[in-house]
Amino acid sequence: MKPNRQNLQQKAIKLANKIAGLSPWMEGTVVSTERVCGKKNCICHTGGQKHAVMYVTWKEAGKTVSLYVPKAMESEVRKWADNYKKLKELLRGVSNIQRQVLRLRDD
């Protein structure tokens, strides 16, 4: 069965409603790494185990930018980044539906 314009628009509305309920979001990739801390007497300065840290990275003017994520916010920031990925998928879905509507045009 060939989809009609009304059915496609209903699908787009459903996706748009999912978008409205998806927040907050933040563009970026969560990156976990290890680093040496600022305490001079810490074992990490003498070759011992480094401290696990998290950053969020994104592109600005073609360059990668990183921002430190405090431990207390790690799970929250992961959720924001996950929500952004879901947002992109939903937007892509709406765009695909709108293309299908356009293909149904009456020439």
N, C-alpha and C positions, 0 to 999 in steps of 0.2 A: 504494500500500500504506500503510495507516494504521500509524503507529509504535505499538509496544506499550511497556508500562512498562519491561520489561527492556532493550530497545534504547535507550530514552531515558536510563535510568540508566547504561548503559555509556558513552554520549556524555558525560554529566555527569562521570563518573569520569575520562575522558580529559582533559576540560577542567581538572578539579581537579588532575590530575597536572601539567599545563602550568603551573598556578598555583604549585604547589610548587617547580617548577624555575626560576621567574622571580624572581630577587632579585639584588641589593637593588633597592628602588624607593623613590621619594620623590614625594609629591604636590607639584606646582608646575609653573609654566611658566618655561622658560628665556627670558630676555630679554637681548639684546645691545644695548648703547648706547655712547655716548662721554661722557667726562667730563674735567674739568680735574684734574690730579694735585696732590699736596701740595708739590711742589718749586717754590718761588717763582721760580727762574731758568729754568724750563722754558718753551719756546716756546708751550705750550698756554695760558699765562696772558696772552699778548699777542696773542691772536687766531689763533694757529697751530693746526695740527691737534691735536685732542683725542685722548685715549687710549681705545682700544676696551676695554670692560669687559663682564662678564657678571654678571647677577643671576638669582636664582630667586625667583619671586613666588608667593604663595598667599593665601587669604583666612582671616582669623581674626576672629571676631565681626563679620562683615560688612565688615571693612576689609582692604585689600590690604597685605600685609607683604612686604618685599623683603630678600633676604640676598645680600651680595656673594659671588661665586664666585672664589676665587683662580685665576690662570692655570693652575697645575699641576693643578687639579682640573676644569677645564672639560669635557673629554671624559667623565670619570667621571660628573659631575653630569648631563650630557646623557643618558647611558645610564640613570641612575636615573629621570629624568623620562620617558624613552621606555618604560622598563619599567612605570612606573605607568600609562601610557596603555594598554599591553597588558594589564595586570592588570585595569583597568576593563572592557575589552572581554571578557576571559575571564569575569569575574564576571557581566557582563550575559548572556553566553551560557549560563552555568549557571542563572541565574534564569529565562531563557526556557524552558529545558528543564524546569525544575521546574514552571513554569506549565503546560506541555504535559502533564506527569504528572498534575497536579491536574485538568486537563480530562478525563482518562481515568477519573476516579473512577466508582465504581459507585453510582449513586443508587438 
